[in-house]
């Protein structure tokens, strides 16, 4: 156990919604009655305390026709919540989850309903079945404490291998099978250009020199052959997977899905563990230094897919840059809600500043 006090835990929590849950319960119930049964009921509505800072997530039980179904609703954040991303195409997420489940055999949640009309809740939303299992938490990080840290090495290795298998399965899906994602463009150049546009949207009023240097580093180290385009999960990390007995039972958070080389997903998966491990070591804790390493992740992926990952220095640095843009936006969100002050140096908005500086310095 980490021994962190409750004050430290509270400081690490971030606001994920500005909506009133009691009001939402009534509005969802009214919508459900119009959709399935005039006697339908919604109970136990809550928001998760860990993970999830982009789309808003609601947990509830829906009852109709004598049965009760555990549900999860995903909805775009309201404008006053300082959204992390500029747009939230929930219809695209629904399509990607369906393709991942039906074409790739990935345990993406089964979507029960998609409501494109913003009228019922003030924004489009979809409702999916809620799986039962454990998710490696972001707050406090799974590298600090908990079931994964306490697990036997063999169990952690099984979790790693089954998680990499998600990517190997998903990457068999060609762009033509996901029209809404492919329509947004494909290829490494388009992906990086999209991230640069996102940076401009998120931080145009406050330039972050470290991130701009990192974009320059990418141009100077561009792969000679980026390789084939495949369907990318986009937010490929263990914190977006629910596990039962160290096996994936639900693969979550598809809003960053894209068409890009497979190494984009692999670099993200490797770096995101490195990020949490770095935070853990800064706190003087051992963490999991031998877990989700580049060597192991790439080896397992190669064995399962037949594709040899390449240019991983580039792709892990790209992951660090992407994560820097997102987390700087999240940090500015915290500043907006009075959860922390604005730093004197904009580069300090990048939580993993030291790691990214090291990566682009060679």
Buried (B, 14 or more C-beta within 10 A) or exposed (E): EBEBEEEEEEEBEBBBBEBEEEEBBEBBBBBBBEBBBEEBBBEEBEBEEBBBBBBBBBBBBBBBEEEEEEBBBBBBBBEEBBBBBEEBBBEBBBBBBBBBBEBBEBBBBEBBBBBEEEEBBBBBBBBBEBBEBBBBBBBBBBBBBBBBBEBEEEBBBBBBBBBBBBBBBBBBBBBEBBEBBBEBBBBBEBBBEBBBEBBEEBBEEEEBEBBBBBBEBBEEBEBEEBBEBBBBBBBBBBBBBBBEEBBBBBBBBBBBBBBBBBBBBBBBBBBBBBBBBBBBEEBEBEBBEEBBBBEBBBBBBBEBBEBEBBBBBBBBBBBBBBBBBBBBBBBBBBBEEEEEEEEEEBBBBBBBBEBBBEBBEE
